[in-house]
Amino acid sequence: MKYQHKNLAGGRWNSLSFFEQMANIGSEVERAIRWKNGGNSEYSRRAFERMLELLDFTIEDEKNRKRLRELTRLREVLADSFAFENQYHSTDKSWQKYFLAFNHAARAKY
């Protein structure tokens, strides 16, 4: 498999806390939103692909097993929001609000 985050695929991702992982995913969500709203669908798609890759790393991380249901649902809703028909009616603002909490938690070093 070809990874976009080669240095993280080698296991470095697992050394990050759950909050740091989610904050990094949130950064890619922000990029996807910004590029989508700026009219650059190609860059938005690339950010979306990176976001899914990071989320998949998070799902595979053994320390996050108890969060598996939330993480797989998050993957489903993100994909629906960015690549399909948005049947869950997600908004850019709702994604920003969701991931902002992880950003704050990661900075607080929980």
Secondary structure as UniProt FT lines:
FT   HELIX           6..9
FT   TURN            10..11
FT   HELIX           12..15
FT   HELIX           18..37
FT   TURN            38..39
FT   HELIX           41..60
FT   HELIX           62..67
FT   HELIX           68..83
FT   TURN            87..88
FT   HELIX           92..107
FT   TURN            108..109
//
